[in-house]
């Protein structure tokens, strides 16, 4: 039961094979990341200095489209109560329900 919940096989040989593959991946990942840093192929991740200390910098993502479900929720709120911020509704719901 616990093996299934963890997505692990119960057969010892299969388990060892899976662990060996994971160990191999964990050993090679830092080297691949270092090579990608050198090549500038990290997708905007860089190691920089901040206040004299190493710092991991991640480039901000571009603006994303608003999810359709959020658009629908906002439209229904506006239809029922006029212009109101959904965050205010959540805040008051939290106050009322503790």
N, C-alpha and C positions, 0 to 999 in steps of 0.2 A: 504494500500500500504506500509506504513512504517513498520507495524507489520510484513508483509511478508519479507521485506528486512532485518529485524532484526531476523527473524525466530521465532517470537513470535505469539501465538494464539490471535485472536480477542475476543474470548469468555472469559469473566471475570473469571469464575470458573477455566478454563484451565490455564489461566495466573497465577492466585493465586497458583494453584497446582505446576506449573513450578517454580515460585519464591520460594515457600516453600521448594521444593526439592533442589534448588540452595543454599538457606540459610543453610539448613541442611548440605549439602556438605561443604560449607565454614566454618561451625562451627567445623566439624570433621577433616578436612584436616590438620590443624596444629598439632593436637594430633597424627594423623597417621604418619605425617612426623617426629615428635619427637620420636615416638616409633621406626620408621624405623632407625633413627639416632642411637638410643641405640643398636638396633639389627645389625647395619651395613648393612642394606638392602636398601640403598639409591642409589645404582648403581654408587658409586664413589663420591657422594656429601658428604661433611663433613663440620662441623663448626670448625674452627681452630682459633688460635690467630696469628695476623700479626701486628708487631709493637705494641703489647699490646692490640690490638683491635680485636673484633670478626670479622671473615672473612669467607666467604663461598668459599670453595675450590671444584672445579669440576675436576675430573680426565680427562686428555685428551683422546679423542677418538682415537682408532686405525686407522691406515692408511686405507683409503677407495679406492675402485677401481675407476678409472677415468670413468666418464659417457661416454657412447657410442657416444652421440652427440658431446661431446668435442673432442673425438678421431677422429670422422669424419671431424670436422671442421679443426683440425690441419692437417689432411692428405690432405685435399683439398688445404689449404694454402701452404703446402709444395709442392704439385704438381704444383701449379700455380707460386709460387714465390721462391721456395727453402726454406731453413731453416730460419724462422723468428718467433719471439715470438708473439703470438696472442695479448698479452698486448700492444705491440708496435703498432699493427694495430689499436686497439681500441683507443690508445692515439692519433695517427695521424688522425683518423676519427673524434675524438672530436675536435682537432685543426681545421680541415677543415670545420666542420659543426657548430662550436661554440656552 
